[in-house]
């Protein structure tokens, strides 16, 4: 069993390692979810949420599993949560064994950030967003208020796609911290 040095560094909080893992595994997770959802926006949202959850829980990653398998398991759970939230499915039946295993491997609950951000009313949320640094305010604004895709944001900001993804991850985390501290 070969230990991936990037995963080990990421477990210690190394941001460069996180960026490497995001870049290295993004297409696989995004591609998997695009086939599953047939919707680019949903696939992007699921992929970014997957990496957010993975980085939050990277200390729990078990190297007996392939890292991409672990990410896909998280992505499947994020997708199930999305379907529940959208209520497009009356019920979700986990039929194949792989999905059942995936459901057991990864935590499917919404992240603390998601719960905090969802609870806030809009005017209060806008006040909290104003406390973020301008570049974080901008990506939140473009993504959640103008509903631009990651690619559209990258083009508008003239930045690499990976920078946009990382900025959004950080912006959501910082926003959740602001909300938590104001409680």
C-alpha positions in Angstrom: 0.0 0.0 0.0 1.6 3.2 -1.2 0.9 6.3 0.9 0.2 9.4 -1.1 2.5 12.3 0.2 -0.1 14.9 -0.9 -2.8 13.3 1.3 -0.4 13.1 4.2 0.5 16.8 3.8 -3.2 17.7 3.4 -3.9 15.9 6.7 -1.5 18.3 8.3 -3.4 21.3 6.8 -1.0 22.0 3.9 -3.0 24.3 1.5 -0.7 23.5 -1.5 -1.5 19.8 -1.0 -5.2 20.5 -0.9 -4.9 22.5 -4.1 -3.0 19.6 -5.7 -5.6 17.0 -4.6 -8.5 19.3 -5.9 -6.8 19.7 -9.3 -5.8 16.1 -9.5 -9.2 14.6 -8.7 -11.6 17.3 -9.8 -12.2 15.9 -13.3 -12.9 12.4 -12.1 -15.4 13.6 -9.4 -17.0 16.2 -11.7 -17.2 13.7 -14.6 -18.7 11.0 -12.5 -21.4 13.4 -11.2 -22.1 14.9 -14.6 -22.9 11.4 -15.9 -25.1 10.8 -12.9 -26.9 14.2 -12.8 -26.7 15.2 -16.5 -26.6 18.8 -15.2 -23.4 20.8 -15.2 -24.4 23.2 -12.4 -25.4 20.3 -10.1 -22.3 18.4 -11.0 -20.1 21.4 -10.2 -22.0 22.1 -6.9 -21.7 18.4 -5.9 -18.0 18.3 -6.8 -17.1 21.5 -4.8 -19.2 20.2 -1.8 -17.5 16.9 -2.1 -14.0 18.4 -1.8 -15.2 20.7 1.0 -16.4 17.7 3.0 -13.4 15.6 2.1 -11.0 18.3 3.3 -13.0 18.7 6.5 -12.8 15.0 7.2 -9.4 14.2 5.6 -8.1 13.0 9.0 -10.7 10.2 8.8 -9.6 9.0 5.4 -8.6 5.3 5.5 -5.7 4.6 3.1 -7.0 1.0 2.6 -9.4 2.6 0.2 -8.3 4.4 -3.0 -8.6 8.2 -2.4 -10.7 8.6 -5.6 -13.1 5.8 -4.3 -13.4 7.7 -1.0 -14.2 11.0 -2.9 -16.8 9.3 -5.1 -18.4 7.8 -2.0 -18.7 11.4 -0.5 -19.9 12.7 -3.9 -22.7 10.1 -4.0 -23.8 11.1 -0.5 -23.8 14.8 -1.4 -25.9 13.9 -4.5 -28.4 12.0 -2.4 -28.6 15.0 0.0 -29.2 17.3 -3.0 -32.0 15.1 -4.3 -33.5 15.1 -0.8 -33.3 18.9 -0.7 -34.8 19.3 -4.1 -37.5 16.8 -3.2 -37.3 15.6 -6.8 -37.3 12.1 -5.6 -40.2 10.9 -3.4 -37.8 8.4 -1.9 -34.3 7.3 -2.7 -33.7 3.6 -2.7 -30.1 2.6 -2.4 -30.1 -0.5 -4.5 -26.6 -1.5 -5.6 -24.1 -2.7 -3.1 -21.5 -0.2 -4.1 -23.9 2.7 -3.3 -24.8 1.1 0.0 -21.0 0.8 0.8 -20.5 4.4 -0.3 -23.3 5.5 2.0 -21.6 3.7 4.9 -18.1 5.1 4.1 -18.8 8.8 4.0 -20.8 11.1 6.3 -23.9 12.3 4.4 -25.0 15.0 6.7 -24.8 18.6 5.5 -21.6 20.3 6.7 -21.7 22.8 9.6 -21.1 25.6 7.1 -24.1 24.5 5.0 -26.5 24.4 8.0 -25.3 27.8 9.3 -25.5 29.5 6.0 -29.0 28.1 5.2 -30.3 29.2 8.6 -29.5 32.8 8.1 -32.0 35.2 6.6 -31.0 37.1 3.5 -30.4 40.6 5.0 -28.3 39.1 7.9 -26.4 36.9 5.4 -25.6 39.9 3.2 -24.2 41.8 6.3 -22.0 38.8 7.1 -20.8 38.6 3.5 -19.7 42.2 3.7 -17.3 41.2 6.4 -15.4 38.9 4.0 -12.4 40.2 2.1 -13.5 41.7 -1.3 -12.2 38.8 -3.4 -14.3 36.3 -1.3 -17.3 38.6 -1.5 -17.0 38.6 -5.2 -16.9 34.9 -5.7 -19.9 34.4 -3.3 -21.8 37.1 -5.2 -21.1 35.6 -8.6 -21.8 32.0 -7.6 -24.8 32.3 -5.4 -26.5 35.5 -6.4 -25.7 35.6 -10.1 -25.7 31.8 -10.3 -22.6 31.7 -12.6 -20.8 28.4 -13.2 -17.3 28.0 -12.0 -16.0 28.3 -15.5 -17.9 31.6 -16.0 -16.5 33.0 -12.8 -13.0 32.0 -13.9 -13.5 33.8 -17.2 -14.9 36.9 -15.6 -12.2 37.1 -13.0 -9.5 36.0 -15.5 -8.2 33.4 -13.0 -7.6 29.7 -13.4 -10.5 27.5 -12.6 -8.7 25.8 -9.7 -8.3 29.2 -8.0 -12.0 29.9 -8.3 -12.8 26.5 -6.7 -10.4 27.1 -3.8 -11.7 30.6 -3.3 -15.2 29.4 -3.0 -14.3 26.7 -0.6 -12.5 29.2 1.6 -15.2 31.8 1.3 -17.9 29.4 2.5 -15.7 28.3 5.4 -14.9 31.9 6.4 -18.6 32.9 6.1 -19.6 30.0 8.3 -17.0 31.1 10.9 -18.3 34.7 10.8 -21.9 33.4 11.3 -20.8 31.1 14.2 -18.9 33.9 15.9 -21.9 36.3 15.7 -24.2 33.8 17.5 
